[in-house]
Amino acid sequence: MKNFEVPNIYRSSLISAIKNKRKQEDKLKKKITPTFLDFGIVQIYLARHFGFCYGVENAIEIAFKTIEENYGKRIFLLSEMIHNPQVNADLQERGIQFIQDTYGKQLIPFESLTQNDIVLIPAFGTTLEIEKILQEKGIPTEKYNTTCPFVEKVWNRSEQIASKGYSIIIHGKVNHEETRATFSHASYHTPTVIVNDMKETIALAKYITGEKSAEEFYIEFKGKYSENFDVAKDFQRIGVVNQTTQLASDTQAISNYLKEVYTKHYQLSEVTISERFADTRDTLCYATNDNQTAVKGMLDTTADFAIVIGGYKSSNTSHLVELCEQKLPTYFIDSADRLLSKDQLIDCNWRTKEQKTITNYIPQKDILKILITSGASCPDALVEAVIRKILSFFPIEKTVENFIKELNS
């Protein structure tokens, strides 16, 4: 896999040493046990896989190179590059301006752009409608397109099954940049609907089977279906794809449920189900899959609590929090600054994004065991900073520098 030129401000000597050691010992990535860091009275279990993925590193490399190579030019991003506040702030400090916010609200009018401007497409991708606006203005996009290749893989899969007459069901968050982009690309080729979760999927199934009327569909799924969607004919054949950062188990459950609905409704067998239900396979990205699998492996370890590090808008990070909190107390933070002291931290609710101060989060124990992971858009430097902040609260027996030397020896 390609090595990217990512600024050193996002790198970590400790995390790099850990990842290199694990890679040497497990080149095929078959082991999902966490990395054990024994600091004496503080024991940290670091997930096998976490942090920057291929798509994020690719986007960061392109963005920083664009800044270096275009001094004096106006450089814009269609929206946040990735869902990490530090990276987005660093880009803004270097002069990049955001045209829209995360939810598509216009911050800078497209009318103000000229063909001399540079516009970066973020890792989430963008809609065909926005691509057309840029092209009509003579703004080149190919060189400055940082769309994750795994997102493009979903678009290609959608196009493939659309060409065979299937409609598309997208498992995604309707307001997420990636889902908006995937919806645009999919609906260009075929009728498309978005479902956020199993509850919406069950509701959708009632229109597939005819239990509910088309009129009700247009009300219940307003803003989630493509133009001119025809309930009577567009549910005849479907395929399921997803926003790549969703929980793998949730996407699989939705796909299995809909497959069962079609099997029963049309009295199909495993052999004939393909007449109505496309085999799209899993469209989750490798990093999302690896990180979720690693968290499940990490949760086999008995611990006092877990810390998940990443941007609060990050979908893949939120799902890691969701997995962890099913097993033990879990705290969602976006920087080491959220660890106020040994007695207080600021936690973010992954559902509501509400932040509140938690007291007495560290139990009074002779040996403290903590599970730590981070999202695919979180720099390794933040993970090291969190580890160092935790250790600063205790008289530890071994320093981070000691660990780095041991790992590199």
KELO-496279 format. One line per field, with one value per residue (C-alpha): residue number from 1; residue in one letter; x, y, z. Coordinates in Angstrom, 1 decimal. Each point is the difference from the previous one (the first is absolute). Layout:
<pts>
seq [NUM | ...]
type [a | ...]
px [X | ...]
py [Y | ...]
pz [Z | ...]
</pts>
This chain:
<pts>
seq [1 | 2 | 3 | 4 | 5 | 6 | 7 | 8 | 9 | 10 | 11 | 12 | 13 | 14 | 15 | 16 | 17 | 18 | 19 | 20 | 21 | 22 | 23 | 24 | 25 | 26 | 27 | 28 | 29 | 30 | 31 | 32 | 33 | 34 | 35 | 36 | 37 | 38 | 39 | 40 | 41 | 42 | 43 | 44 | 45 | 46 | 47 | 48 | 49 | 50 | 51 | 52 | 53 | 54 | 55 | 56 | 57 | 58 | 59 | 60 | 61 | 62 | 63 | 64 | 65 | 66 | 67 | 68 | 69 | 70 | 71 | 72 | 73 | 74 | 75 | 76 | 77 | 78 | 79 | 80 | 81 | 82 | 83 | 84 | 85 | 86 | 87 | 88 | 89 | 90 | 91 | 92 | 93 | 94 | 95 | 96 | 97 | 98 | 99 | 100 | 101 | 102 | 103 | 104 | 105 | 106 | 107 | 108 | 109 | 110 | 111 | 112 | 113 | 114 | 115 | 116 | 117 | 118 | 119 | 120 | 121 | 122 | 123 | 124 | 125 | 126 | 127 | 128 | 129 | 130 | 131 | 132 | 133 | 134 | 135 | 136 | 137 | 138 | 139 | 140 | 141 | 142 | 143 | 144 | 145 | 146 | 147 | 148 | 149 | 150 | 151 | 152 | 153 | 154 | 155 | 156 | 157 | 158 | 159 | 160 | 161 | 162 | 163 | 164 | 165 | 166 | 167 | 168 | 169 | 170 | 171 | 172 | 173 | 174 | 175 | 176 | 177 | 178 | 179 | 180 | 181 | 182 | 183 | 184 | 185 | 186 | 187 | 188 | 189 | 190 | 191 | 192 | 193 | 194 | 195 | 196 | 197 | 198 | 199 | 200 | 201 | 202 | 203 | 204 | 205 | 206 | 207 | 208 | 209 | 210 | 211 | 212 | 213 | 214 | 215 | 216 | 217 | 218 | 219 | 220 | 221 | 222 | 223 | 224 | 225 | 226 | 227 | 228 | 229 | 230 | 231 | 232 | 233 | 234 | 235 | 236 | 237 | 238 | 239 | 240 | 241 | 242 | 243 | 244 | 245 | 246 | 247 | 248 | 249 | 250 | 251 | 252 | 253 | 254 | 255 | 256 | 257 | 258 | 259 | 260 | 261 | 262 | 263 | 264 | 265 | 266 | 267 | 268 | 269 | 270 | 271 | 272 | 273 | 274 | 275 | 276 | 277 | 278 | 279 | 280 | 281 | 282 | 283 | 284 | 285 | 286 | 287 | 288 | 289 | 290 | 291 | 292 | 293 | 294 | 295 | 296 | 297 | 298 | 299 | 300 | 301 | 302 | 303 | 304 | 305 | 306 | 307 | 308 | 309 | 310 | 311 | 312 | 313 | 314 | 315 | 316 | 317 | 318 | 319 | 320 | 321 | 322 | 323 | 324 | 325 | 326 | 327 | 328 | 329 | 330 | 331 | 332 | 333 | 334 | 335 | 336 | 337 | 338 | 339 | 340 | 341 | 342 | 343 | 344 | 345 | 346 | 347 | 348 | 349 | 350 | 351 | 352 | 353 | 354 | 355 | 356 | 357 | 358 | 359 | 360 | 361 | 362 | 363 | 364 | 365 | 366 | 367 | 368 | 369 | 370 | 371 | 372 | 373 | 374 | 375 | 376 | 377 | 378 | 379 | 380 | 381 | 382 | 383 | 384 | 385 | 386 | 387 | 388 | 389 | 390 | 391 | 392 | 393 | 394 | 395 | 396 | 397 | 398 | 399 | 400 | 401 | 402 | 403 | 404 | 405 | 406 | 407 | 408 | 409]
type [m | k | n | f | e | v | p | n | i | y | r | s | s | l | i | s | a | i | k | n | k | r | k | q | e | d | k | l | k | k | k | i | t | p | t | f | l | d | f | g | i | v | q | i | y | l | a | r | h | f | g | f | c | y | g | v | e | n | a | i | e | i | a | f | k | t | i | e | e | n | y | g | k | r | i | f | l | l | s | e | m | i | h | n | p | q | v | n | a | d | l | q | e | r | g | i | q | f | i | q | d | t | y | g | k | q | l | i | p | f | e | s | l | t | q | n | d | i | v | l | i | p | a | f | g | t | t | l | e | i | e | k | i | l | q | e | k | g | i | p | t | e | k | y | n | t | t | c | p | f | v | e | k | v | w | n | r | s | e | q | i | a | s | k | g | y | s | i | i | i | h | g | k | v | n | h | e | e | t | r | a | t | f | s | h | a | s | y | h | t | p | t | v | i | v | n | d | m | k | e | t | i | a | l | a | k | y | i | t | g | e | k | s | a | e | e | f | y | i | e | f | k | g | k | y | s | e | n | f | d | v | a | k | d | f | q | r | i | g | v | v | n | q | t | t | q | l | a | s | d | t | q | a | i | s | n | y | l | k | e | v | y | t | k | h | y | q | l | s | e | v | t | i | s | e | r | f | a | d | t | r | d | t | l | c | y | a | t | n | d | n | q | t | a | v | k | g | m | l | d | t | t | a | d | f | a | i | v | i | g | g | y | k | s | s | n | t | s | h | l | v | e | l | c | e | q | k | l | p | t | y | f | i | d | s | a | d | r | l | l | s | k | d | q | l | i | d | c | n | w | r | t | k | e | q | k | t | i | t | n | y | i | p | q | k | d | i | l | k | i | l | i | t | s | g | a | s | c | p | d | a | l | v | e | a | v | i | r | k | i | l | s | f | f | p | i | e | k | t | v | e | n | f | i | k | e | l | n | s]
px [0.0 | 1.2 | 1.8 | -1.2 | 1.8 | -2.0 | 1.3 | 2.0 | -2.4 | -2.4 | 2.6 | 1.0 | 3.2 | -1.8 | -2.8 | 2.2 | 2.3 | -3.1 | -1.5 | 3.4 | 0.5 | -3.5 | 0.5 | 3.3 | -1.6 | -3.3 | 0.4 | -3.3 | -1.9 | -1.6 | 0.4 | -2.5 | 1.3 | 0.8 | 3.6 | 0.7 | 1.9 | 1.0 | 0.8 | -0.3 | -3.0 | -1.4 | -0.6 | -1.1 | -1.4 | 0.2 | -2.2 | 1.8 | -1.2 | -0.9 | 0.8 | 0.6 | -1.2 | 1.1 | -2.7 | 0.8 | 3.8 | -0.6 | -2.3 | 2.4 | 3.0 | -1.8 | -1.3 | 3.4 | 1.8 | -2.7 | 0.8 | 3.7 | -0.2 | -2.5 | 1.3 | -2.1 | -3.0 | -3.4 | -0.5 | -3.4 | -1.4 | -3.5 | -0.5 | 2.1 | 2.8 | -0.7 | -1.8 | 2.9 | 0.1 | 3.8 | 0.6 | -2.8 | 1.3 | 3.6 | -1.2 | -2.0 | 3.1 | 1.9 | -2.6 | -2.5 | -3.7 | -3.0 | -2.8 | -2.6 | -0.3 | -0.4 | -3.7 | 0.1 | -0.7 | 1.6 | 2.7 | 1.5 | -2.2 | 1.1 | -0.6 | 3.1 | 2.3 | 2.1 | 1.9 | 3.2 | -1.0 | 0.8 | -2.8 | 0.8 | -2.5 | 0.0 | 0.6 | -3.8 | -0.4 | -2.6 | -3.2 | -0.3 | -1.8 | 2.9 | 2.5 | -2.0 | 0.1 | 3.8 | 0.4 | -2.2 | 2.2 | 3.1 | 1.3 | 2.1 | -1.0 | 1.9 | 3.4 | -1.6 | -2.5 | 0.8 | -3.1 | 0.8 | 0.4 | -2.2 | -2.8 | 0.5 | -0.3 | -3.5 | -0.9 | 1.4 | -1.9 | -3.2 | 0.5 | 0.6 | -3.2 | -2.0 | 1.0 | -1.7 | -3.3 | 0.3 | -1.0 | 2.4 | -0.6 | 2.8 | 0.6 | 1.3 | -0.7 | -2.0 | 1.9 | 3.5 | 2.2 | 0.9 | -3.6 | -1.1 | 2.8 | -0.9 | -3.7 | 0.8 | 2.2 | -2.4 | -3.2 | 1.5 | -0.1 | -3.0 | -2.8 | 1.5 | -1.1 | 1.9 | -0.6 | 1.8 | -0.6 | -2.0 | -3.0 | -0.2 | 0.7 | -2.9 | -2.2 | 1.3 | -0.9 | -3.7 | 0.1 | 1.9 | -2.7 | -2.9 | -1.1 | 0.1 | -0.9 | 2.2 | -1.5 | 1.3 | 3.4 | 0.5 | -0.9 | 2.0 | 3.2 | -0.1 | 3.4 | 1.4 | -1.1 | 1.1 | -2.1 | -3.0 | 0.4 | -2.9 | -0.9 | -2.0 | 2.9 | 3.3 | -0.1 | -0.3 | 3.8 | 2.5 | 3.6 | 1.4 | 3.2 | 1.1 | 1.7 | 3.5 | 0.3 | -3.2 | 0.2 | 0.6 | -2.4 | -2.8 | 0.5 | 0.0 | -3.1 | -1.8 | 1.0 | -1.0 | -3.4 | -0.8 | 1.2 | -2.4 | -2.8 | 0.5 | 0.4 | -3.4 | -1.9 | 0.9 | 0.4 | 3.6 | 2.8 | 3.7 | 0.4 | -2.7 | 0.4 | 2.4 | -3.0 | -1.1 | 2.9 | 3.5 | 3.1 | 1.9 | 2.3 | 1.5 | 0.8 | 1.5 | 3.5 | 2.9 | 1.0 | -3.6 | -0.1 | 3.4 | -0.6 | -3.4 | 1.5 | 2.9 | -2.3 | -2.0 | 3.4 | 1.0 | -3.3 | 0.9 | 2.5 | -1.3 | 0.4 | -1.3 | -1.1 | 0.7 | 1.0 | -0.8 | 1.8 | -1.2 | -2.1 | -3.5 | -1.4 | 1.8 | -2.5 | 2.6 | 1.3 | -3.5 | -0.6 | 3.1 | -1.4 | -3.3 | 1.8 | 2.0 | -2.8 | -1.9 | 2.7 | 1.4 | 0.1 | 1.2 | 1.1 | 0.1 | 2.6 | 1.5 | 3.3 | 2.1 | -1.3 | -3.4 | 1.8 | -0.2 | 1.5 | 0.1 | -3.5 | -1.7 | -0.3 | -2.3 | -1.9 | -2.0 | -3.2 | 0.4 | -3.7 | -0.9 | 3.5 | -0.7 | 3.1 | 0.1 | 2.5 | 0.3 | 1.4 | 1.7 | 0.5 | 3.2 | -0.9 | 2.1 | 2.1 | 3.5 | 0.3 | -2.0 | -0.9 | -1.0 | -1.0 | 0.9 | -0.8 | -0.6 | -1.9 | 1.3 | 0.3 | 1.9 | 3.8 | 2.3 | 1.4 | -3.3 | 0.0 | 3.5 | -1.0 | -3.0 | 2.3 | 2.5 | -2.7 | -1.4 | 3.4 | 0.7 | -2.7 | 2.0 | 3.5 | 0.8 | 2.8 | 0.9 | 0.0 | -1.3 | 3.6 | 0.9 | -2.7 | 1.1 | 3.6 | -1.2 | -2.2 | 2.7 | 2.7]
py [0.0 | 3.5 | 2.1 | 3.5 | 3.2 | 1.1 | 3.0 | -1.0 | 1.9 | -2.9 | -2.7 | -1.7 | -1.7 | -2.3 | -1.0 | -0.4 | -2.4 | -1.9 | -0.4 | -1.0 | -2.6 | -1.5 | 0.1 | -2.0 | -2.6 | -0.3 | 1.0 | -1.5 | 1.9 | -3.2 | 0.8 | 2.5 | -0.1 | 3.5 | 1.2 | -0.1 | 3.0 | -0.7 | 3.2 | -1.6 | 1.3 | 1.1 | -2.7 | 1.0 | -2.3 | 1.6 | -1.3 | -2.0 | 2.4 | 3.7 | 3.4 | 1.4 | -2.2 | 0.0 | 2.4 | 2.5 | 0.0 | 0.4 | 3.0 | 1.7 | -0.5 | 1.5 | 2.9 | 1.0 | -0.4 | 2.2 | 2.7 | -0.3 | 0.1 | 2.9 | 2.8 | 3.2 | -1.8 | -0.3 | -3.6 | -1.3 | -3.2 | -1.0 | -0.9 | -1.4 | -2.1 | -2.7 | -0.1 | 1.0 | 3.5 | 0.3 | -0.9 | 2.4 | 2.8 | -0.6 | 0.4 | 3.2 | 1.4 | -0.5 | 2.0 | -2.6 | 1.1 | -2.3 | 0.6 | -2.0 | -1.4 | -3.6 | 0.0 | 1.7 | 3.6 | 2.5 | 2.1 | 1.4 | 0.4 | -1.9 | 3.2 | 1.5 | -2.7 | 0.5 | -2.3 | 1.2 | -1.5 | -3.4 | -2.2 | -3.1 | -2.8 | -1.6 | -3.6 | -0.5 | 0.8 | 2.4 | 0.0 | 0.0 | 3.3 | 1.7 | -1.5 | 1.5 | 3.4 | -0.1 | -1.3 | 2.7 | 2.6 | -1.6 | -1.1 | -3.2 | -2.7 | -3.2 | 1.1 | 1.2 | -2.8 | -1.7 | -2.3 | -3.2 | -2.9 | -2.2 | 2.6 | -0.1 | -3.8 | 0.4 | 2.3 | -2.5 | -2.9 | 2.1 | 0.7 | -3.7 | -1.3 | 3.0 | -1.1 | -3.3 | 1.6 | 0.2 | 2.9 | 1.0 | 0.1 | 1.9 | -0.7 | 3.4 | 3.2 | 2.2 | 3.3 | -1.5 | 1.3 | -3.5 | -1.1 | 3.1 | -0.7 | -3.6 | 0.8 | 2.4 | -2.5 | -2.9 | 1.9 | 1.2 | -3.6 | -1.5 | 0.7 | 0.3 | 0.1 | 0.7 | -1.9 | 1.0 | -3.1 | -3.2 | 1.9 | 1.9 | -3.2 | -1.8 | 3.0 | -0.1 | -3.7 | 0.7 | 1.9 | -2.8 | -2.5 | 2.4 | 0.1 | 3.8 | 2.4 | 2.0 | 3.2 | -0.8 | -0.8 | 3.4 | 1.5 | -2.3 | -0.1 | 3.7 | 1.2 | -3.6 | -1.2 | 1.0 | 2.2 | -1.7 | -3.1 | -2.4 | -2.2 | -2.4 | -0.9 | 1.2 | -2.5 | -3.0 | -0.6 | 1.5 | -0.1 | 1.3 | 2.2 | 2.1 | 3.1 | -1.6 | 1.0 | -1.7 | -2.9 | -3.1 | -2.1 | 2.6 | 0.0 | -3.8 | -0.2 | 2.4 | -1.8 | -3.4 | 1.4 | 1.3 | -3.2 | -1.9 | 2.4 | -0.6 | -3.8 | -0.3 | 2.6 | -1.4 | -3.7 | -0.2 | -2.5 | 0.6 | -0.8 | 2.4 | 2.9 | 1.8 | 0.7 | 2.5 | 0.7 | 0.9 | -1.5 | 3.2 | -1.7 | 2.2 | 3.6 | 1.0 | 1.4 | -2.2 | 2.5 | 0.3 | -3.8 | -0.5 | 2.7 | -1.5 | -3.6 | 1.2 | 1.7 | -3.3 | -1.7 | 2.6 | -0.3 | -3.6 | 1.5 | 0.8 | 3.7 | 2.9 | 2.3 | 0.8 | 3.2 | 0.6 | 3.0 | 1.8 | 2.8 | 0.3 | 0.2 | -3.2 | -2.8 | -2.8 | 1.2 | 0.3 | -3.7 | -1.0 | 1.8 | -1.8 | -3.4 | 0.8 | 1.3 | -3.3 | -1.6 | 2.6 | 3.7 | 1.9 | 3.6 | 1.7 | 2.8 | 2.0 | 1.0 | -0.4 | 3.3 | -1.7 | -1.8 | 2.8 | -1.9 | -3.4 | 0.8 | 1.7 | -0.3 | 1.4 | -2.7 | 0.2 | -1.9 | -1.7 | 0.1 | 3.6 | 1.5 | 1.6 | 0.6 | -0.3 | -0.2 | -3.4 | -0.3 | -2.9 | -1.8 | -1.7 | -2.7 | -0.3 | -3.1 | -1.3 | -0.7 | 1.9 | -1.7 | 2.2 | -0.8 | 2.6 | 0.3 | 2.8 | 0.7 | -0.2 | 3.8 | 0.4 | 0.8 | -2.4 | 3.1 | 0.5 | -3.6 | 0.4 | 3.3 | -1.7 | -2.8 | 2.5 | 2.1 | -3.1 | -1.0 | 3.5 | -0.7 | -2.9 | -0.8 | -2.4 | -2.6 | 0.2 | 3.1 | 0.2 | 0.5 | -3.3 | -1.7 | 1.6 | -1.2 | -3.6 | -0.1 | 1.2 | -2.2]
pz [0.0 | -0.9 | 2.7 | 0.1 | 0.9 | 3.1 | 2.1 | 3.0 | 2.2 | -0.4 | 0.6 | 3.3 | 0.8 | 2.5 | -2.3 | -3.0 | 2.1 | 1.1 | -3.4 | -1.6 | 2.7 | -0.5 | -3.8 | 0.3 | 2.3 | -1.9 | -3.7 | -1.0 | 2.7 | 1.4 | 3.7 | 1.4 | 3.6 | 1.4 | 0.6 | 3.7 | 1.5 | 3.6 | 1.9 | 3.4 | 1.8 | -3.4 | -2.6 | -3.5 | -2.7 | -3.4 | -2.8 | -2.7 | -2.7 | 0.4 | -1.4 | -3.5 | -2.8 | -3.7 | -1.1 | 2.8 | -0.6 | -3.7 | 0.5 | 2.5 | -2.4 | -2.9 | 2.1 | 1.4 | -3.3 | -1.6 | 2.5 | -0.5 | -3.8 | -0.4 | 2.1 | -0.5 | -1.5 | 1.6 | 1.2 | 1.0 | 1.5 | -0.9 | 3.7 | 2.8 | -1.3 | 2.5 | 3.3 | 2.2 | 1.5 | 0.3 | -3.7 | -1.2 | 2.2 | -1.3 | -3.5 | 0.8 | 1.7 | -3.3 | -1.9 | -1.2 | 0.0 | 0.4 | -2.6 | 2.0 | 3.5 | 0.9 | -0.7 | -3.4 | 1.2 | -2.3 | 1.6 | -3.2 | -3.1 | -3.0 | -2.0 | 1.6 | -1.3 | -3.2 | -2.3 | 1.6 | 3.4 | 1.3 | 1.5 | 1.9 | 0.1 | 3.5 | 0.9 | 0.2 | -3.7 | -1.3 | -2.1 | -3.7 | 0.2 | 1.7 | -2.4 | -2.9 | 1.6 | 0.3 | -3.5 | -1.5 | 1.7 | -1.5 | 3.3 | -0.3 | 2.5 | -0.9 | 1.4 | 3.2 | 0.6 | 3.3 | -0.1 | 1.8 | -2.4 | 2.2 | -0.4 | -3.7 | 0.2 | 1.4 | -2.9 | -2.5 | 1.6 | -0.1 | -3.7 | -0.7 | 1.5 | -1.3 | -3.5 | 0.7 | 0.9 | 3.8 | 2.2 | 2.8 | 3.7 | 1.8 | 3.7 | 1.1 | 1.9 | -2.3 | 1.0 | -0.1 | -2.8 | -1.2 | -0.1 | -1.9 | -2.6 | -0.3 | -0.4 | -2.8 | -1.9 | 0.6 | -0.9 | -3.3 | -1.1 | 1.8 | 2.5 | 3.5 | 3.6 | 3.2 | 3.3 | 3.2 | 2.1 | 0.5 | 1.1 | -3.3 | -1.9 | 1.7 | -0.9 | -3.6 | -0.3 | 0.5 | -3.3 | -1.8 | 1.1 | -0.6 | 3.6 | -0.2 | -2.8 | -2.3 | 1.3 | 3.5 | -1.3 | -1.5 | 3.3 | 2.3 | -2.2 | -1.1 | -0.9 | -0.1 | -3.5 | -3.5 | -2.3 | -1.7 | 2.2 | -0.8 | 2.9 | -2.3 | -2.2 | 1.5 | 2.9 | -2.4 | 0.2 | 2.4 | 1.2 | 3.2 | 0.4 | 2.8 | 1.4 | 0.5 | 3.6 | 1.3 | 2.4 | -2.1 | 2.1 | -0.5 | -3.8 | -0.1 | 2.2 | -2.3 | -3.1 | 1.5 | 1.1 | -3.4 | -1.7 | 2.3 | -0.9 | -3.7 | 0.5 | 1.8 | -2.0 | -3.4 | 1.2 | -1.2 | 0.8 | 0.5 | -3.7 | -1.2 | 2.5 | -2.4 | -2.2 | 2.6 | 2.3 | -1.2 | 1.5 | 0.8 | 2.6 | 2.7 | -1.1 | 3.4 | -0.3 | 1.3 | 2.7 | 1.5 | -0.1 | 1.6 | 2.7 | 1.0 | 0.0 | 2.1 | 2.5 | 0.4 | 0.6 | 2.5 | 1.9 | 0.9 | 2.5 | 3.5 | 0.6 | 2.1 | -2.8 | -3.7 | -1.7 | -3.6 | -1.7 | -3.1 | -1.4 | 1.3 | -3.5 | -1.0 | -0.8 | 0.1 | 3.4 | 1.4 | -0.9 | 1.9 | 3.1 | -0.6 | 0.0 | 3.1 | 2.2 | -0.4 | 2.1 | 2.4 | 0.9 | -3.0 | -0.5 | -3.4 | -0.2 | -2.9 | 1.7 | 3.1 | 1.3 | 0.8 | 2.8 | 2.5 | 2.9 | 1.7 | 1.3 | -3.0 | -3.8 | -2.6 | -1.8 | -3.2 | -0.5 | -3.4 | -0.8 | 1.0 | -0.1 | 3.4 | 2.0 | 3.8 | 2.8 | 1.6 | 3.5 | 1.7 | -3.3 | 1.3 | 2.6 | 3.1 | -0.8 | 0.5 | -3.7 | -2.6 | -3.3 | -2.9 | -3.6 | -2.6 | -3.7 | -2.6 | -3.2 | -3.5 | -0.2 | 3.3 | -0.1 | 1.9 | 1.7 | 1.8 | 1.3 | 1.4 | 1.6 | 1.7 | 1.3 | 1.3 | 1.7 | 1.8 | 1.1 | 1.4 | 2.7 | 1.5 | 1.3 | -2.9 | 0.0 | -3.7 | -2.3 | -3.5 | -1.1 | 1.6 | -2.0 | -3.3 | 0.6 | 0.8 | -3.1 | -2.3 | 1.3]
</pts>
